[in-house]
Amino acid sequence: MTSTPTSALSAPPRTLSILSLVAAIASIPLGHFVILPIAAIILGFLARGREPWARTMSTWGIALGFVILFWWVLVGVLAAMVWLPLVLLHIAH
């Protein structure tokens, strides 16, 4: 007689939380593609509602997403402040 293994308790799915955290970490070097931090934020909020057991990962995804998005917006504004006057001066000549 063969015994069948009893099904072990599996961990609840954490797909959205993991995707949020991965998108947030990937957006650190690739944040200038604004879609990654936004995706991390959206996936993090979806995960908080659907995967409450993975709240820490989704919170980190949301926090990193906002920080990286703010950083790249700040870099873009500062770059525009530096380059826009130079472009306007070049056009005026």
N, C-alpha and C positions, 0 to 999 in steps of 0.2 A: 504494500500500500504506500503510495507516495503522498507526502504531505504537501499541501499548497501553502506557500508563505502567506502569512497574514499581511494585509496591506498596512504599511507603516503610515503613520500620520504625516502627511506631507505639509510642507510650509505653504501658507497662503501665497497666491501670486503677488509679485511685486513689480510687475512689468512696467507700469507707468512711472513708478518711483525711480526705478533703475534708469529708464529712458530720460527722465527729467535730470537726474544727476549726471548722466553721461553727456547729455546735451549741454549742461551748464559747464562741465569740465572742458568739453571740446570747444566751447565758445571762448575760453580764455585766450588761446592763440588765434582762433578763427572768429572772434566776436564781431569783426568788421562786416561779416555776413550777418546782418542784423537778425536774420531768421532764427539762428541758433539760440541766442538768449531769450527771444520771445517764445520759441518752442519749449525751452526749459521751464519758463514761467507757466505757460499754459498746461504743460504736462504735469508740473508740480501741483497746480491747483486741482486738476482732474484727479490726480493720485490721492490728494488729501481727502477728497470726497469718497472715492471708491476703494481706497486701500488704507484705512485708518491704522492698521498694524504696521505700516511702513512710513509712518508720519515723519520720522527723522530724516530719511532720505529725500522725501518730497520737500521738506522744509529747506534742506540744504540746496536742493535744485532751484527752488524759488529764490532763495537769498542770493545764491551765486548768479542766477540769471539776471536779477535786478541790478546787482553790483556791476556785472560785466556790461549790461546794456547801458547803465548810467556812465560807465567809464568810456565806452566807445562813442556815445553821444557827446560827452565832454571833449574828447579828442577831436571829433568832427567839428564842433563849434570853434574850438581853439584853432584848428587848422584853417577854417574859413575866415576867422578873424585875422590871421596872419597873411593868408594868400589873397584874399579878396582885395585889400588895398593895393597890393602889388600888381594884381591883374588890372585894376582900374587905372593905376598910374601908367602901366604899359599901353593900355588902350588909348589913353589921353595923348600920348606922344605920337 
